[in-house]
Amino acid sequence: MSKHISILTGGGDCPGLNTVIRSVVKAAFLCGWETTGILGGYEGLLDEPSTINLNYRDMDGLLFRGGTILGTANRGRFSAKTGYGEARQVPEKILAEARENFKHLGLDALICVGGDGSLSIAQQLFDAGFPVVGIPKTIDNDLQATQMTFGFDSAVACAVEALDRLATTAQSHNRIMVLEVMGRYAGWIAGYAGIAGGADIILIPEIPFNYESMCRKIDSREREGKQFSLIVVAEGAREKGGDYITMSNHDNEYGEARLGGIGHVVAEQLGERTGKETRAVVLGHLQRGGAPTPWDRQLCTRFGVSAVQLIADKQFGFMTAYQPPEIVAVPITEAIGRIRTIPPDGELCRVALALGISFGDG
């Protein structure tokens, strides 16, 4: 039976969104289905709906193209995130308008691609009667129920390349180089990149740090004849007993803090305490842009095909999830409302400690 499905991309952008779109459209086409793209995230379902016909023949080049041809948004009338671990109920009036527009477009299913906030909205749409399927996306890799989200590997690759470059200049000038990476309240990017990039100290939200421990690590390296140090700092890392460092003194208009600035704070403090030259580099949105890595491309492709299969099987209210080695279906409710963080006593941290990497807590 022919179907008319739709897809939207919500929340922050990341490498692989276009790859997912391509996969969905190709798989749907081979099922004899039509695919419509909702423009601008969930907001595209309101007012005069903003849509585009996604033709199978127009998908060339999307496999490795960064960004999203559909556009995205992490704010607006559908905003569901209000802070750390908190969510907001989308007003029934907004849900009803979106539902009416969805029916008017003659759509049979909606694929929602996003992280915790966007999938929280997807769940609310499902509860309101929408035939919804989810695909997990976030560079932070902090979603429950899936071992990995797409965009994460690409962000780690960006951070590792930065560390490779910083290592040579740090060694040349005998400096302390501090690299701040994204991840919000989870340290996955910092942890993976720090190990892969040869960091000497990794600071993550899951393990509060103290400067005395970091100075001891730097001093230990100098006694070994190593006059430089490489430090990776997750944007959500914080000093023991301290608070998160944010971009301003106020949360954004939706009550969610804009983390950032910890890298410069750490560099300044270490410079004062050690007397060494320090430099801080903030990768910022460089981690969100550019082409997806080969790993992310195959993961996105598998997610897209699986989402179309979920629609075929009428498994609405579910999302695709990577549970090695398979892509499986899990209820969206199992992925949202709480973040997946690095276990301080888990294998990743044990590996780092075995290599002599400090988490600044000793």
Secondary structure, 3 states (H helix, E strand, C coil): CCCEEEEEECCCCCCCHHHHHHHHHHHHHHCCCEEEEECCHHHHHCCCCCEEECCHHHCCCHHHCCCCCCCCCCCCCCCCEEECCEECCCCHHHHHHHHHHHHHCCCCEEEEEECHHHHHHHHHHHHCCCCEEEEEECCCCCECCCCCCECHHHHHHHHHHHHHHHHHHHHHHCCEEEEEECCCCCCHHHHHHHHHCCCCEEECCCCCECHHHHHHHHHHHHHCCCCCEEEEEECCCCECCCCCCECCCCCCCCCCCCECCHHHHHHHHHHHHHCCCEEEEECHHHHCCCCCCHHHHHHHHHHHHHHHHHHHCCCCCEEEEEECCEEEEEEHHHCCCCECCCCCCCHHHHHHHHCCCECCCC
